[in-house]
């Protein structure tokens, strides 16, 4: 199955921007990290990804998935 990338533009709330600035981390790093953890995207040193997505670890993957399911996203339907 070919990989399909999709660009999405959203306005980030000032609270999120302030949190990232406080912690001196770029918002895109936080969002890419969460997405990678949620989807179990791995970037191996022997075969690194060029798109910047890489899971932060097994616990982070577990917590991201637990959050996603707790909110109920898998059961929301359009």
trRosetta pair geometry for C-beta under 8 A, 3 or more apart (Angstrom, degrees):
i j d omega theta_ij theta_ji phi_ij phi_ji
5 51 7.7 -162 -108 -117 130 144
12 16 5.0 -105 177 77 102 128
12 17 5.6 117 115 -53 118 94
12 27 5.8 -9 -123 -165 170 159
13 16 5.0 94 63 5 80 100
13 17 7.2 -150 98 -2 43 88
14 17 5.4 -56 -146 41 39 114
14 18 5.9 43 154 -24 71 105
15 18 5.7 -52 -145 36 28 112
15 19 6.5 32 153 -21 62 104
16 19 5.7 -51 -149 34 31 113
16 20 6.4 29 154 -15 64 106
16 27 6.5 73 139 -123 105 118
17 20 5.8 -58 -150 39 30 110
17 21 6.2 29 153 -18 66 108
17 27 6.4 -39 -103 -64 62 132
18 21 5.7 -55 -144 39 30 111
18 22 6.1 37 154 -25 64 106
19 22 5.6 -52 -148 33 29 115
19 23 6.4 7 159 1 63 110
20 23 6.1 -69 -146 50 28 97
20 25 5.2 -103 -155 76 77 77
20 26 6.7 22 178 -173 127 10
20 27 4.7 -71 -73 -71 170 72
20 30 6.2 -114 -101 -12 110 139
21 24 7.2 27 -173 -78 33 41
25 29 5.5 -112 177 70 94 128
25 30 6.0 95 126 -50 123 100
26 29 4.5 95 66 -4 88 104
26 30 7.5 -161 94 -4 50 82
27 30 5.7 -56 -155 35 39 111
27 31 6.2 30 154 -13 72 109
28 31 5.7 -55 -140 43 35 108
28 32 5.8 36 160 -19 69 108
28 52 7.8 13 143 131 108 151
29 32 6.0 -53 -141 40 26 108
29 33 6.2 28 157 -21 61 110
30 33 5.9 -60 -150 36 25 112
30 34 6.5 22 156 -17 63 106
31 34 5.9 -53 -146 35 31 108
31 35 6.3 30 156 -16 65 107
32 35 5.8 -57 -147 40 30 110
32 36 6.1 30 156 -20 66 109
32 52 5.3 -40 -162 123 160 103
32 53 5.4 -132 -173 -96 97 66
32 54 8.0 30 142 25 106 59
33 36 5.7 -56 -145 38 28 111
33 37 6.3 28 156 -18 65 106
33 54 7.7 -24 -111 71 66 62
33 55 7.9 94 -159 -140 64 28
33 56 5.3 38 -164 -42 109 118
33 60 7.6 -59 165 172 99 145
34 37 5.7 -55 -147 38 31 110
34 38 6.1 31 156 -19 66 109
34 64 5.9 163 -160 -122 68 123
35 38 5.7 -56 -145 38 29 112
35 39 6.1 0 164 6 66 114
35 41 7.3 12 121 10 78 134
35 53 6.4 -69 94 -128 106 115
36 39 6.4 -71 -139 53 24 92
36 40 7.8 -31 168 149 56 2
36 41 4.0 -91 -141 57 76 109
36 43 7.8 -37 -148 -16 140 103
36 53 4.3 168 -83 -175 109 83
36 54 5.3 18 -168 67 160 13
36 55 4.8 -150 139 -69 100 49
36 56 7.3 111 89 -19 115 72
37 40 7.5 21 -172 -75 28 40
37 41 8.0 -56 -32 34 22 81
37 55 5.1 110 -92 -135 55 80
37 56 5.7 -27 -74 25 114 92
37 57 7.9 -5 -112 49 106 51
37 60 4.4 -91 -124 136 135 98
37 61 4.9 -147 -166 -88 74 51
37 63 7.5 -18 158 66 137 81
37 64 3.9 134 116 -15 110 153
37 65 7.9 -127 141 -29 82 74
38 61 7.6 -178 -70 -141 16 61
38 64 4.2 -118 -73 148 67 124
38 65 6.3 142 -138 -72 58 60
38 68 5.8 102 -139 -47 113 141
40 55 6.2 -2 -145 -69 38 140
40 61 5.4 57 -93 -141 77 132
41 49 7.3 -1 165 -34 109 164
41 53 4.6 -17 121 141 151 115
41 54 6.5 -108 112 -102 93 25
41 55 5.8 160 68 -41 56 84
42 54 6.7 37 -160 -143 28 71
42 55 5.7 -30 -88 16 59 112
43 47 7.9 -139 -166 97 51 63
43 48 5.1 38 175 -145 100 64
43 49 4.2 -92 -110 12 104 99
43 53 6.7 155 -49 94 118 54
43 54 3.5 -64 17 -98 120 111
43 55 7.8 173 9 20 78 64
44 47 4.8 33 69 47 108 80
44 48 6.8 -128 76 -73 46 46
45 48 6.5 8 -131 -61 27 94
48 54 7.9 -34 -148 -78 81 132
49 52 7.1 -98 106 9 104 18
49 53 5.7 -48 106 59 155 76
49 54 6.4 -177 35 -66 119 89
55 60 6.5 161 -178 85 84 116
55 61 5.5 0 -152 -66 132 106
56 60 4.1 21 74 33 101 171
57 60 4.7 93 59 11 78 106
57 61 7.1 -138 100 -8 40 87
58 61 5.6 -51 -149 33 34 113
58 62 6.5 35 153 -19 65 104
59 62 5.6 -55 -151 36 34 113
59 63 6.2 27 155 -14 68 107
60 63 5.9 -55 -142 41 31 107
60 64 6.1 33 158 -21 65 107
61 64 5.9 -55 -144 36 27 110
61 65 6.3 23 159 -15 63 109
62 65 6.1 -62 -151 39 26 107
62 66 6.2 26 154 -20 64 110
63 66 5.5 -52 -142 37 33 113
63 67 6.3 38 156 -22 65 102
64 67 5.8 -52 -152 33 29 112
64 68 6.4 30 151 -19 63 108
65 68 5.6 -54 -148 37 33 115
65 69 6.3 24 157 -11 67 108
66 69 6.1 -60 -145 43 28 104
66 70 5.9 32 156 -24 65 111
67 70 5.7 -58 -142 36 26 112
67 71 6.5 26 159 -18 63 105
68 71 6.2 -57 -155 33 25 108
68 73 5.2 -60 -175 35 78 129
68 74 7.2 76 140 -32 96 91
69 72 7.3 44 179 -80 37 28
69 73 7.3 -85 -87 41 29 84
69 74 6.1 -3 -112 4 72 120
72 75 5.1 -61 -177 50 84 106
72 76 6.2 100 123 -44 88 89
73 76 5.6 -44 -144 12 39 115
